[in-house]
């Protein structure tokens, strides 16, 4: 039989453990790396688009 008190106690133990802290730190690191890559791709695309627009209007 499911008991919410036991579930909550075990959840709290897990979230305060070193394993959980390492897991969430790795998830956060990967998220930051992914967002940085996406941002750099965005900047590259904007720079390319900007330079293409500049060339077409300069002609």
C-alpha positions, 0 to 999 in steps of 0.5 A, a space after each residue: 500500500 502506498 504511503 505518502 509520508 514514506 514517499 515524502 521522507 524518502 524524497 527528502 533524503 534523496 534530494 539532500 544526498 550527494 548523488 542528487 546534488 551531483 546529478 542536478 549539477 550535471 544537468 545544470 552544466 549541460 543546460 548551460 552548455 546547450 544554451 551557450 551553443 544555441 546562443 552562439 549559433 544565433 549570433 553566427 546566424 545574425 552576423 551572417 544575415 547582417 553581412 548578407 544584407 549589407 552586401 546586397 544593399 551596397 551593390 
